[in-house]
Amino acid sequence: MADFKIPKATAKRLPLYYRYLNFLHNAGKEKVSSTELSEAVKVDSATIRRDFSYFGALGKRGYGYDVDSLLAFFAKTLNQDHLTNVALIGVGNLGHALLNYNFRQTNSVRISAAFDVNPDITGTIQSGVPIYPMDELETQLKDQQIDIVILTVPTQAAQDITDRLTKAGVHGILNFTPLRISVPDTVRVQNVDLVNELQTLIYFIDHYSNRPKEEAKQ
């Protein structure tokens, strides 16, 4: 990410812009306007221009944005130009699905190690990823220089494992458990609650059925 502070809402939209710019690049498009971007990513053009303004002059009035230049800039900003290894903690149903997926649509993120308590799978390789027992957690994180993890463990184990991760020097946790884990200020947590997202979707469909069913997150 950039080495200066930008609003969190803007930071969350940057991967969305990057993904669409990749699509334009692969389609051979050379330039794009904020209006075209707005229609594609469902974010209003004024917000896009404001987001881009945090990084200086990225486009030209009357011309728009050069796709290749913008793609290269956001690739560097989002650290897409180097590989980040992450660890997966918990290889149950969701963990297996993430191993099978393993961010194959990007060359910048890869699950390189997974951990579980099940002796039937520890010591094996699943979807090309070695599965380690939990008693090797701290050693492997240090040896492989991993400081970002994905947490897909049972709720009752989440905080204890989080405490181990923070002591091991982990800086980022993608938390798929329902528990809102407690971490030091030096650790960033991104919560992914699939049940909550689905319940929210159902609520809006039930109570706002006269509105569009897809709303852009801004």
C-alpha positions in Angstrom: 0.0 0.0 0.0 1.1 3.6 -0.4 3.5 5.0 2.3 1.1 7.8 3.2 -2.3 7.9 4.8 -5.4 7.7 2.7 -9.0 7.2 3.9 -9.9 3.6 4.7 -12.9 3.7 2.3 -10.6 4.7 -0.5 -8.1 2.0 0.4 -10.9 -0.6 0.2 -11.8 0.5 -3.3 -8.3 0.4 -4.8 -8.3 -3.4 -5.4 -11.6 -2.9 -7.2 -10.1 -0.3 -9.5 -7.0 -2.5 -10.1 -9.1 -5.5 -11.0 -11.1 -3.6 -13.7 -8.0 -1.9 -15.0 -6.5 -5.4 -15.5 -9.6 -6.3 -17.5 -9.3 -3.2 -19.7 -5.6 -3.9 -20.2 -6.3 -7.5 -21.3 -9.0 -6.2 -23.6 -6.4 -3.9 -25.3 -8.0 -0.7 -24.2 -5.6 2.2 -23.9 -7.6 4.9 -22.0 -10.6 5.1 -19.7 -12.7 7.9 -18.3 -13.9 8.2 -14.7 -17.4 7.9 -16.1 -16.6 4.6 -17.7 -14.9 3.3 -14.5 -18.0 4.5 -12.6 -20.3 2.4 -14.7 -18.1 -0.7 -14.5 -17.3 -0.7 -10.7 -20.6 0.9 -9.5 -18.8 3.8 -7.7 -19.8 7.3 -8.7 -17.3 9.2 -10.9 -16.8 12.0 -8.3 -15.7 9.5 -5.7 -13.3 7.9 -8.2 -11.8 11.3 -9.1 -11.4 12.1 -5.4 -9.9 8.7 -4.7 -7.3 9.2 -7.5 -6.6 12.7 -6.4 -4.9 11.4 -3.2 -2.1 10.1 -5.4 -1.5 13.2 -7.5 -2.2 13.9 -11.2 -3.1 10.4 -12.6 -5.1 11.6 -15.5 -5.6 14.5 -17.9 -8.8 16.6 -18.2 -10.5 15.8 -21.5 -8.4 12.7 -22.1 -9.1 10.5 -19.1 -6.7 8.0 -17.7 -4.0 6.0 -19.5 -4.9 2.3 -18.7 -1.3 1.0 -18.7 0.1 3.8 -16.6 -2.8 3.6 -14.1 -2.5 -0.2 -13.9 1.3 0.0 -13.2 0.8 2.7 -10.6 -1.9 0.7 -8.7 0.1 -2.5 -9.0 3.0 -0.8 -7.2 0.7 0.9 -4.7 -1.0 -2.4 -3.9 2.3 -4.3 -3.8 1.2 -6.4 -6.8 4.8 -6.4 -8.1 6.0 -8.9 -5.5 4.7 -12.2 -4.0 3.2 -12.2 -0.5 3.1 -15.5 1.3 0.3 -16.1 3.8 -0.6 -18.9 6.2 -3.9 -20.6 6.6 -4.9 -21.6 10.2 -7.6 -24.3 10.2 -8.1 -26.7 7.3 -11.8 -27.6 7.7 -14.4 -27.2 4.9 -13.8 -23.5 4.4 -10.0 -23.9 4.8 -10.0 -26.6 2.1 -12.0 -24.4 -0.2 -9.4 -21.6 0.3 -6.6 -24.0 -0.4 -8.2 -25.1 -3.6 -8.7 -21.4 -4.6 -5.4 -20.2 -3.4 -5.8 -16.8 -5.1 -5.1 -18.2 -8.5 -6.4 -15.0 -10.2 -3.5 -13.0 -8.8 0.3 -13.6 -8.9 0.9 -11.5 -5.8 -0.7 -13.6 -3.0 -0.2 -17.3 -2.2 -1.0 -19.6 0.7 2.4 -21.2 1.3 1.7 -23.0 4.6 -1.4 -24.3 6.4 -1.9 -25.5 10.0 -4.4 -27.8 11.7 -4.9 -30.1 14.7 -6.1 -33.0 12.7 -3.4 -35.7 12.6 -5.0 -37.3 9.6 -4.0 -34.3 7.4 -0.9 -32.8 9.1 2.3 -33.9 7.4 0.4 -34.1 4.0 0.2 -31.7 1.1 -3.2 -30.4 0.1 -3.7 -28.6 -3.2 0.1 -28.1 -3.3 0.3 -26.6 0.2 2.0 -28.4 3.2 -0.1 -28.9 6.3 1.7 -28.5 9.6 0.6 -29.4 13.1 -0.2 -26.5 15.4 2.8 -27.1 17.6 5.0 -26.0 14.6 3.1 -22.7 14.1 5.5 -20.2 15.6 8.6 -22.0 14.1 7.2 -22.1 10.5 5.9 -18.6 10.6 9.4 -17.4 11.5 11.3 -19.7 9.1 9.0 -18.8 6.2 8.8 -15.1 7.2 5.0 -15.1 7.1 3.3 -12.2 8.9 -0.2 -12.4 7.4 -2.6 -15.3 8.2 -6.1 -16.4 7.3 -8.0 -17.6 10.3 -10.7 -20.3 9.7 -10.8 -22.1 13.1 -13.7 -22.9 15.4 -14.9 -19.9 17.4 -13.8 -21.3 20.7 -10.2 -21.5 19.6 -10.0 -18.2 17.7 -8.7 -15.9 20.5 -6.1 -18.3 21.9 -4.7 -18.9 18.4 -4.8 -15.1 17.8 -2.7 -14.5 20.9 -0.1 -17.0 19.6 -0.1 -15.3 16.3 0.4 -11.8 17.7 3.3 -13.1 19.9 4.8 -14.7 16.8 5.0 -11.3 15.1 2.0 -11.6 12.7 0.9 -8.1 11.5 -2.4 -9.0 9.6 -5.2 -11.5 10.2 -8.1 -12.2 7.7 -10.6 -13.5 10.2 -13.4 -15.8 9.0 -14.6 -16.7 12.5 -17.7 -15.0 14.0 -15.6 -13.9 17.0 -14.3 -10.3 17.0 -10.8 -11.2 18.1 -8.7 -8.8 20.3 -5.3 -7.8 19.0 -2.6 -5.2 19.8 -2.7 -1.9 17.9 0.2 -3.1 15.8 -2.0 -5.9 14.2 -4.6 -5.3 11.5 -7.7 -7.5 11.4 -10.1 -7.8 8.5 -13.3 -9.6 9.5 -15.1 -11.7 6.9 -18.5 -12.9 8.3 -20.3 -14.7 5.5 -23.4 -15.3 7.6 -23.7 -11.6 8.5 -23.3 -10.6 4.9 -26.0 -13.0 3.8 -28.4 -11.9 6.6 -27.7 -8.3 5.6 -28.5 -9.1 2.0 -31.8 -10.8 3.0 -32.8 -7.9 5.2 -32.3 -5.4 2.3 -34.3 -7.6 -0.1 -37.1 -8.0 2.4 -37.3 -4.3 3.4 -36.1 -2.4 0.4 -37.5 -4.5 -2.5 -38.3 -1.4 -4.5 -34.6 -0.5 -4.6 -31.8 -2.0 -6.8 -30.7 -5.3 -5.4 -27.0 -4.5 -5.8 -25.6 -1.6 -4.1 -22.0 -0.4 -4.4 -20.0 -0.4 -1.2 -18.5 3.0 -0.8 
